[in-house]
Amino acid sequence: MRRATFMIFHFANSTCPDRNTSMADARIALCLEAGVDMDDIDPASGYDYSRRSYDRVRASWVDLVRQHGASPFYEVRDIESVRERWAEKRPDFLEGDDWLAAGLDEHREFIAGLGRPCRKSDCLAHEPELWQLLRAEAEAASAPTVDELLDLMGISE
């Protein structure tokens, strides 16, 4: 395992023309050393797309939202980006699994247990109207307009 780690560092700092291929090979070696099935490793990038990896990534994002809430401008955007990458490789894992909803449910419980309000001013867990609008818009495959968001927040131009 130690040699594979040194290979990663070597190729990360390398200027060789085949740097990306070498990085992918090093990642594949690390995955194999960690016991990942060859069928779960992306040959082009060397990334682990196993169920175990998916569960770890999901748990990490749900925990982040649990502790800090979710802003439509940061966490929601980032979660959607990560889920899109997983959807390309393993769409079967995503069926019926809403990371954001799970994180927001846990966040509401977490904040209630602290006995103080959430410190994120645009947290979707505490702005139900905004959350409902964003959810409806996402289902309709179009983003809300700035005017609609301002109306929901009670801000006039």
N, C-alpha and C positions, 0 to 999 in steps of 0.2 A: 504494500500500500504506500509505503514511504517513497519508493522509486517513482510510482505513478504521480505522486504529488510533486516531486521534483521535476518530472517531465512537464507537468502543467505549467509550473513557474518558468521553466526554460522556454517553452514555446510561447507563453504569454509575453515574454520580453524579447522574443526573437524577431528578426526582420526577414526571416527566410520567406521565399515566395510561396511556399506551401504551408504557411502558418495556420490557416483555418483547418486544413486537412489534418495537420499534426495535432492541433487542439482537439479536434473531434476524436482522433485515435486515442489520445491521452484520456479523454472523458470516457470513451468506451472501455479502456483498460480499468479505469477506476470503478465503473459500473460493474464490470465482470468480477473484479476483486471483491466488491460489496455484495455479490451474489444475485445481481439483477439478471433475469432471464434475457438471453440474446434477442428474443422476439420483442421485448419491451424497450429496446434501445434504438433510438433513431440513428441510422447509419451515417446520415449526412452531418449531424451536429454532435452526436455522442450523448445526447440527453436521455435521461431515464423517464420513460412514459409508462411506468408500471402503475398498478392500482395503489401500491404502497406510496409511491411518489405523489400521485394525485391526492391521496388522503392527507399527506403531510402538507402539501401546498394549500389545500382547502382549509385545513385546521389552522394554519398560520394566518390566512386572511380573515377567517371567522374570528379568531382571537384578537387580531388587530382592530377589527370593527367593534368587538365586544368591549375592549378597553377604551377606545378613542372615539367611537361613533363613525359616521360616514358622511362626508361632504360630497355633493354631486360633482364637485369640481376636482376632487382628488381621488379619494378611495373608490368611489363608484366607477370613475373612468379607468383607474388602474385594475380593478377587479374585472371589468369587462374586457380589458386588453389581455389579461392572463387567461381568462376563460376562452377567449377567441383562439388563443394558441393551443389550449387543450382540445377545443372543438375540432381543430384541424387534424390532430393526431388520434384522439380517443373520444369521439363524440358520445359513445355509449356510456361513459362515466358521468356525463353532464345531464343526462335525462332526468328531469324532475328534481334536480339538485340546485337550489338557489342559495349560493354562498352569502349574498348580501342580506337576504331575508333572515337567514339563520344568525348572522352576525348582529343584525339590528335587534332581533328578539333577545339575544343574550346581552346586548348592550343595555336595553331597557331594564333588565333584571339587575345587571351590574350597577348601574347608576342608582336604581332604587335602593340597593343594598348599601351604597355609600352615604345616602342621606343628604346629598347635595346635588344641585343641578349639573347637567352636562356642560362642559366648558366650550364645546364647539358650537358656535353661533348658527351654523347652517347644517346641523346634524339632522339627517332625514328621520331618525328615530323620534325626534321631538317636534317635527314639522309634518304632521300627518297629511295635511292638504297638499303640501309640496310632494311628499312621498307618493300620494295617490295619483297626482298629475304625472309625475315622472314614470310611474309604473304603467299608467294607461298609455302614455306616449310611447314608451318602449314597446309595448305590445302592438301598437299601431305602426311601429317601425319608423317613427319620426320623433325628433327631439322637440321639447317644448320651446316656444319662442321666449325671448328675453322679456317681452311684454307680459306674457302669461306668468312667468316666474315673479316678476315685479308685482303684479296684481295679487298673486297668492301671498306674497310677503307683506302686502299692504303698503307698498312703496309707490308713490305717484311721481311722475316725471316732473 
